Amino acid sequence: MTNFWKALTRRKTDDVNEGESKLARVLNLFDLTALGVGSTLGLGVYVLAGQVAYNIAGPAVTISFLIAAVASAFAGICYAEFAARVPKAGSAYVYSYVTIGEFVAFTIGWNLILEYVIGTASVARGLSGYFDSLINNDMSKALNESLHIDVDFLGDYPDFLSFGMVLLLAAILAFGAKESSFLNNIFTTVNLVTIAIVLVAGAMNANVDNWRIPEKDVPEGFGTGGFMPFGIAGVMAGAAKCFYGFVGFDCIATTGEEAINPKRNIPLSIVVSLIIIFLSYFGVSTVLTMMLPYYLQDKDAPFPHAFDAVEWYTIKWIVTIGAVFALCTSLLGAMFPLPRILYAMGNDGILFKKLSTVHSYTKTPLLATVVSGIFASIMALLFNLDQLVDMMSIGTLLAYTIVAICVLVLRYQDEEMTKVVSVKAPNVIRQFFNGNSYREPNSMTSAITKVGIVVFAIVCLVWCSFQKVFDLDSTGGIVALSLVGALLILICIVIGMQPVSTIELTFKVPLVPFVPCLSVFANLYLMFQLDLNTWIRFLIWIVIGYVIYFCYGLRNSTQITRNRNHAEAASNALRDQNMGQHENPAFEPDSKVENGRLPPPYEFSEKL
């Protein structure tokens, strides 16, 4: 049982016999920023703003985007610190492998595969639908009549356009990172130019009175008019939906082995891309709700409808063409990280090792890219957009949560905590507020932090459960949520009082532990907003992954070989040290060596 637990919690280390990465380092700061912006400013900016304004938040969709941007920034800066610590391909997968252990890492990696597969398929389906709307839905009508699918959990018809687009972009990605990055830069530039045209043309047709519509002029079912027709509840519900519009920037962190100077460029590109993304969303939602009353927006294609309403038909077609380019960019950005994560997991042996094969000419994980393309294209072919979008968020939120937890674990421990401390109850209780005046992390302070993080996550779940159960207007509900909230703040203070790591990094999360704890809280809260069917589908996917891990990955993990190599290297070093202690080995032979017995091998220790 002990060996089984050690296998589940073994952490990734660099192999003493491993060489340099086989992936080519070709992506500079501009490439990385364009990748983050391109993968995020896609379906959301051309659909989400109008959709949320229409019947969820009204003109206050601008505030919803601001709240969502702050929540995303918490996750973004946590990603940035990890990029500075662990510049390896694999994103949250590698981060959790280095800090938590193999079992959790597999869970996250398997989750990210689901996120990017569904992200790719949903954007392809959205692009197909957008194109279909421009030709009066002739394509969907024809396919629905001739090839109708009458199965509840599948789409109404097979979407061959989205199927073909995914396969085509998979081929582009397989050709090479630099070539696909160049194409992504072109698409992203067109996307930003389109948004700039929308902002300028929209501002010229803006009418502030559309933010001050009196209640008597508002149709029934569209709130009370004004800036916040659906109240604070509508703004928060809109923020939960807008949060998913920021999903995608984390693909920058998967390029650790292909980025030039990753410790500097990856954190910087994450921050810059988030700023560009927020300004774009904020500006677009502002001009959109000022051009046209929120209750007259078109949920599926808001921009063409808005420019039709003001009779700017030329701008309408420019924006429509730009939207198609933007969705292509988003599709490329959604696909880009998927083969890299398969490559990282295959390279570590916890998924099939053939996935880590790098082609000698393209310098890309060719088989992983082909498998990714086939898998995502089949999803796009068979499932409709609503079914795909329902599943996209849960993997992202869990990955964000794990990354925030890893930041806390790493910040409150050093690589070598050798100081011997007393772990008697009075000392432990006194250490809650650093009464022992420790200046560097040790085994006790690190353990207090880890227990505190677990308790914090559990109390967050309790708070989210209370929020679902209790009526927020009742005194009992307010008191219960306030008490649990006070406990969360106390746990944050206890964690914050512990000594922090002295390791120097090019980027560190500010206000630790409060920023990572806020990120954990926000992500768990949003996960609780997901419906039961999403959780059921998610659990089925996880079960399939665990079958693969326990039947294949547990026994074929390359970390087993790495640990053996570390143990042999330590054993050889210890033997050389013992032999070097004799001044004259010719007259003072080492009896153990002389009798053919070497010192016992060094026991490699793995600690969580």
N, C-alpha and C positions, 0 to 999 in steps of 0.2 A: 504493500500500500504506500509505503514511504517513497519507493522508486517511482510509482505511478504519479504521486503528487509532484515529485521533482521533475518528471517529464512534462507535466502540464505547466509548470512554472519556470522551466528553463528559459533563460533570457538570451537574446541574440548578442553574440560577441564577434569581434573581428577575428578571423582565422589567421594564425601565425603563418600559415602556408598559402594564404590567398593572395592573388595578384590584384592589379588595378581593375577598375570597372571596364567591361568590354563595350559599354555604351559610349557614343561620341559626345564630348562636351562642346556643344555648338550654340547653345541658347543664351543670348545676352539679356540685359535688363529690359530692353524694348520688346524682345520676343516674349519674355515671361509676362510682362504687363499686358501685352496684346492678347496672350493666351487666356489670362484671367478675365480680362474685359470681354473678350469674344465669347467665352464659354458661359458668361453670365448675362450679358445684354443681348438676349435672343428673344425667345417666345414671350418672356415676361414684359419687356419694355413695349412690345407692340400689342399685347393682349391684356396683361395683368392690370395696368393702370386704369383702363376703361372698365374692366370687369369689376374691380374692387370699388370704384367710384359709383358704379351703376346702382347697386342695391346693398352695399355693405358699409361704406364709410362716407360716400358723397365727396365733396371737395376736400374733406379732411384726409383723403387718401395720401395727401402730401405728408401729413403727420404720421400716418401709418408707415410710410416708407422710411421716415426718419427713425422711428422706433425699431423697425426691422434692421436698419443699417447699424444702429448701436448694438443690437443683439449679435449681428453678424461680425461686427468689429471685435467683440469679445473673443469669438472663435478664431477670427483672423489673426489677432496678435498672439494667441496661443499657438497657432500653426507656425507663425513667424519665428517664435522662440525655438520650436522643435526643429525647424529648418536650419537654424543656426547651430543646433546641437548635433543633429543626425542628418547630414546631407546625403541621404540614400534614396533610391527609388522605392516607392511604396506608400508614401503618405502616412496616414494614421496607423496603418498596418505595421510599418517598421517602428514607429514611435512607441506603440504599445508593446511590441516585441522586445525592444531594448529596455523598457522600464518596468513592465508588469509581468509578462510571461507569454509563453507560446500559445496556450489555449485561448487566452483573451485576444491575442494578436490574430489568431486564425478567425475568431468570431468577427473581429472588426474587418479583416481583409475580405472575408466572405460577404460581409455586409456591404462593403464598398463596391464589390463586383455587382451586387444587386442594384445599388444606387446608380452606377454609371451605365449599366445595361438598360435600366428603365429610363434613365435620363436621355440616353441616345435614342431609344425607341420612341419616347414621347415627343421629342423635338422633331423627329422625322415624321411622325404622324401629324403633328401640328403644322409642319411645313406643307405637307400634302393637303391638309384641310384648308390652309390659307390659299394655296394655289387653286384648289377646287372652288373656293368661294369667288375667285376672280373670273371663273368660267361658268358662273351660275349653277354650281354644283352638278354639272353634267357628268363628271367622272364618277362621283359617288352614286348617283342615280343609276348609271349604266351597270356598275359593278354590283350594286345592291339587287338589281333586277335579275342579272344573269348568274351571279355567284353568291347568293344570299346564304349566310351562315346562321343557322337557328340553334345556337348553343348559348346558354345564359352567361357563362364566364368568358366568352370570346366576343370579338367585335361583330358588327353586322355584316361585314364583307371583307375579303382579303385586300389589303392596300398594297398593290404591287409597286406604286410609285415610291412609297417610303421604304419598301424592301430593297428596291434597286439603289436608292440614294445611300442607304447605309452600307451596302456592299461596295459602292463606288468610293465612298470616303474611307472605308477600311483599306482598299487598295492604295489610296493616296497615302494613308498613314504608314502602310507597310513599305512604301518606297523610301522613306527616310524622314527623320525628325526635322532636319533643316528645311527640306523641301516642303513638308506639310506645314511647318511653322511659317515659311514665306507666304504660302497661300493663305494661312490664317491671318497674317498681318495685313494682306490686301483686303480680305473680307472685313476685318475689324475696322480698317480705315474707312471703307465705304459705309459701314454701320454708323460710325461716329459722325461722318459727314451728313448722313441721313437724319440723325438725331439733331444735328445743328440746324438743318433746314427746317425740321419740325419746330424747333424752339423759336427760330426767327419768324417763320410764317405764322406760327400759332400766336406769338406775341403781338404781331400786327393785327390779328383778329380777336385779341383778348378783350373781354368785357367783365370788369370786376363785379358788375351786378349779378353775374351768375353765381357768385359766392354769397349773395345776400337776397336770395329768392324768398319772398314771404311765404308763410305756411299755406295761405289760402290759394296760392298759385301752384302748389305742388300736388301732383296726382296722388290718389289714394295708394298706400303701400310703399311710398317713397320717403317716409320720415316727415320731419317737421320743417324742412327747408333750412336756409342759412348755411353756415360753413360746416356745421356738424349735424346734419339732419338725422343721423342715427345715434347721436350721443357718444359718450366715452366708450360704451360697450362696442359700438360700431367701429370706432377707431382701433380698439384693441383686437377685435376680430379681423379687421383689415390688416393689422400689423402681422398677425399670425399667418395670413395668406401671403402677404408681401415678403415675409421672411424667406419663402421658397424662391422668390425672385432673385435672391442673392446667392443661392446655391450654385456653386461652380468655381468660385475663386480658389477653392482648396486644391484644384487640379494643378496649380502652380507648385505646390509642395511635393507633387509626385515626380518632379523633374530633377531631383537632387543629383542624379548621376549624369545628367545631360546639360546642366546649367554651368555656365562659366562663372567662377567665383560664387558658389551657391550660398555661402555663409553671409555674404553681403547682398547679393542680388535677389534671392528668394524673399527674405523679409521685406525688403524695400518694394519689390514688385507687388506683394500682397497688399501693403498699405496703400500704394499709389492706385492700384486697380480698384480697391474698395471705395476710395474717394471719387474716382471717375464714375464708377457705377452708381453711387448714391446721387451725385450731382445730375447724372442723366435721368434717373428715375424721378427725382424731385422736380426737375425742370419740365420733363415731359408731362407728368401728372398735373402740374400747375397750369400749363398752357391748355391742356386738354379740357380741364374742368372750367377754364375761363372762356374757351371758345364756344362751348355748348353746355347747357344745363346738364347736371349729372344724370338726371332721369331720362335724358334723350340719347345717352351714349349707346353705341353698339358693342355688346359684350365680346363678340368674336373678332371684329375688325374695326376698332374704334377710330383709327386715324383716317382711313378712306372715307368713313361715314362723316367724320367731323369736317373734312375738307370739302366733301360733297355739299354739306349743309351751308357752307360759306361760299360755295360755287368757285372754289379754286381747284379746278379739275387737273391742271398741269402738275401742281404740287402733289395732288392725290396720287398720280401715277408714279412720280419720282419717289414718293414715300413708299408706295407699294413695292416697287422694284428694290428699293433699299431694304425693305423688310425681308424680302426673299434672300438677299445676300446675308442679312443679319441672322436669319434662321439657319443658313448654311454654316455660318461661323459658329453658332451655338452647337450645331450638330458635331462639327469638328472638335470643338472644345470638350463636349461631353464624351466623345470617343477616345480622345487623346490619353487620358489616364488609365483606361481600362486594360489595355495590353501590358502597361508598365506594372500594374498591380499583379496581374497574372504572372508576369516575368519574375517579380520579386518573390512571390509565394512559391513559384516553381523552383527558383534558384535556392530557396531555403528548404525544399524537399517536402513541404507540408501540402502542396498540391503537386500534380504530376510533373516530374522534372523536365519532360520534353518541352513544357511551356517556357522554359528559360533559355531555349536555344536562340542565339543571336546570329542572324544571317551575316556572312562574311562581307557581302557587298553593301547592303543597306545599313548595317550596324543597328538594326532594330530587331525586337523580339518577334520574328516573322510568324511563327506558329500561333503565339498568343494573340497577335493582331488578327489573324485569319479566324481563329476560334471566336474572338470577341465580335467580329463583324457578322459572322454567321448567326451567333446567338442573338445579338441585338436586332438583326434584320428579321429573324423569325418572330421575335416579340412585336416588332413594328407591323409585320404582315398580319398577325392574327388578333391583336388586342387593340381596342379603341383608346382614345386619348384619356378619357375619364378613368378607365381602369388602370392605366399606366401611372397617371399622376397620383392616384391614391396611394400607391406603393413607394413613390420616390422619396418621400420625406423621412421615413422612419430610420433608414440606414444612415442618412446624413446626420440626423440629430444624435444618434447613438455614437457615431464617429466623433462628432464635435465634443460630446460629453467625455469620452475616453481621453481625447487630447487634453482637455482642461484638467482632468484628474492627473494625467501624466506630468503636466507642468508642475502641479503641486508636489507630487511625489519626488520629482527630480530636484526641485528648488530647495527642499528641506532635507536633502541627504547629500553626502559627499561620496566620491568613488571609494575611498578607503576611510571608514570610520573605526579607527583602532582604539580610541580612548575607552578605557574600562570605567563603567559607571555603575553605581548601586541602583538596583531596580526595586528597592523596598517601597511599600505603599506610600509612606510619607514623602519620600523623594519624588515619586511619580506625581502625586497630587500637587506638590509644591511646583513641579515643573510645568503644570498647566499654564502658569503665568510667568514661566522662566524664573522661578524663585531660586534656582540653583545657579543663576547667572552664567550659563554656558554661552560661549561666543561662537562655537563651531558645532555643526551637527554631530550627534553620536547615535548609538543604537537606540537609546531610550527616546530621544527627541524625535528621531525618524519614525519610531513605532507610534508615538503619540500622534504625529501628523497623519500617518496612514490610517489609524483607527478613527481619528477625527474626520478624515475625508469620507470614510465609509459611513459613519454616523450622519454626517452632513447629507449625503446622498439619500439615506433612508428617511431622514426627517423631511427632505424635499419631497419625497414620494408621499409622506403623510400629509404634508401641506397641500399638495395637489389633490389628494383624495378628499380632504376636508373641503377644498374649494368646490369639488364636484357634489359633495353630499349636503353641505350646509347652505342655507340661503344667506347671501351676502347682506341682505337688508335686515336680518335678524340680529339681535344682540348676542345670542349664543354663537352664531357663526363668526361675527367680528371678533369676539373674545378668543375663540378657539384659534382662528387664523393668526391673531396678534401674538398669542402665547407661543405658538409654533414658530412664528417669524422671529420672535425674540430669542428663542433657542438657537435658530440658525445663525443669528448675529453673534451669539455667545460662542458657538463652535468656531466661527470665522476668527474671532478674537483669540481664542486658544491656539488655533493653528498659526496665526500671525505672530504670536509671542515666541514661537520656537526659533532657534538660530537657523540662518539660511546658508546655503552653499556659497563658497567663496570662488567658485569657478567663473572665470571671465568669459563672457560671450559677446558677440558682435551685436546681439539684440536680446533684450530681456523684457518680459511682460511687466508693465508698471503696476503698482498697487496690489502686489501679491500679498495675501491670498484672495482679496476681495474680487478682483476681475475674473479669475478662473472660477471662483465659487458662484459668481453671478451668471457666468456662462453655463455651468452645470445646472443651476436652478432654472434658467430660461429654457434650456433644451429639454429638460425633463417635463417642464410645464407644457411645452408645445407637443411633446410626445403624448401627453395625456389628452390632447385635443383630437387625436386620431381615433377613427372608429374601430369597432370590434373586428370587422372583416379584414382591415389592414393588418391588425395584430395577428390574426389567424394565418393569413398568407405569409406574413413575416416568419412566424414560428415554423411553418412547413419548410420554408427555404432554409432556416437555421438547422432543422433536423437533417435535411439532405446533406448540408455541409458537414455536420458532425459525423455522419456515417462515413463520409470520405476521409475525414481527419483521423478517426479512431481505427479505421480499416487500413489506411495507407500512410497518412502524414505522420502519425505518432511514431511509426517504426522507421520511416525513411527520412526523417528530419536531418538536414545536414548539420544541425547544431550538435548532434551526437558526435560527429567526426570532429567538429571544432573543439568540443570539450575534451575529446581524447587527445587532440594535438596540443591543447593548452597544458593538459596534465603531463604529457610526455616532455614538453619543453621545460616545464617546471621541474620535472624529475631529473632531466639532464643538467639543468642549472644547479640543482642541489647536489648532484653527484660530483660535478666539476668543482663546486665550492668545497666539498668534503675532501676531495683529492688534493686541492691546492693548499689545504691547511698544513700538510706535512712539509717540513723544510727540506728533507732529503728522502724522497720516496724510495731511493735505491737501498737504504739501510733500514727504513721504517715502512715496510710494505703494509698496505691496507689489507687486513686479514680477510675482510668481506670480499674484496675484489680478487684477492689471491685464491680464495676458496671457490671462486666462480659465482659468488652471490653479490648482486648489486643492492644498493639501498632500496627500501620499499618505494614504489612510485608515489609521487605526490598526489594526495587526494584532492581532486578539483571540487571546490565548494561552490554551490549556487545558492545565493540568498535572495529572497524576494525583496 
